[in-house]
């Protein structure tokens, strides 16, 4: 059209990768910010289970005071050595605090030896160290009761990470079966089969059951380690997950029952084929006609 141009309407949302670039975040930092509820996402209208970031959410974050440093600071994660330096304690004491569940990991990765490396939010560690109530835990001898628990093998790092990750999955769930699948993600298949004995419901539930964070190819040693971390291994933790799953599935089936095959009586039947005329009778009739 002469003298005018056609412009495409500006999209009201963008992909996570595009949003991360606009916010000056690495993809890992962006995913963590979403995990923590710092960045709002919405389901992709095109379906497929993906999510997008509204344009007004990006503009809100960019307009915040101190951007981008303020946002980067909130997703800064550290390992044991750097975390111990932030809290001004020896690495051994930091590890004991983490095993006792006093500082909670926010993510993990496997190093080249397939050892689990837990990561912590620097902001939370600074807050813990600044609280005067925690000074004895940082400076004094570990109380005897806590020492006994550590000697007995107590290690709450995996459990506390699972609790955080479940919260993330539930925040991203917009569907009752999705919420049930988020809870089921932390139970092994045997536990799920006991709670959801109906095979059609269980198959439908598994469609919404997310796997662990990707570390290695499916079936690889690294992937198996991540599956172990993802699966609840404390009796009381398993107990409340089972109760939550039973409740979530009950709510999901009430709102929208799982699909199942139609009964045979309701299935359309194919029309019976016409019975072919026996060939030998046709030949006999033709011979009589010719005679």
Secondary structure, 3 states (H helix, E strand, C coil): CCCCCCCCCCCCEEEHHHHHHHHCCCHHHHHHHHHCCCCCCEECCCCCCCEEEEHHHHHHHHCCCCCCHHHHHHCCEECHHHHHHHHCCCHHHHHHHHHCCCCCCCEEEECCCCCEEEEEEHHHHHHHHHCHHHHHHHHCCCCHHHHHHHHCCCCCHHHHHHHHHHHHHHHCCCCHHHHHHHHHCCCCHHHHHHHCCCHHHHHHHHHCCCCCCCCCCCCCHHHHHHHHHHCCCCHHHHHHHHHHHHHHHHHHHHHCCCCCCCCHHHCCCCCCCCCCCCHHHHHHHHHHHHC
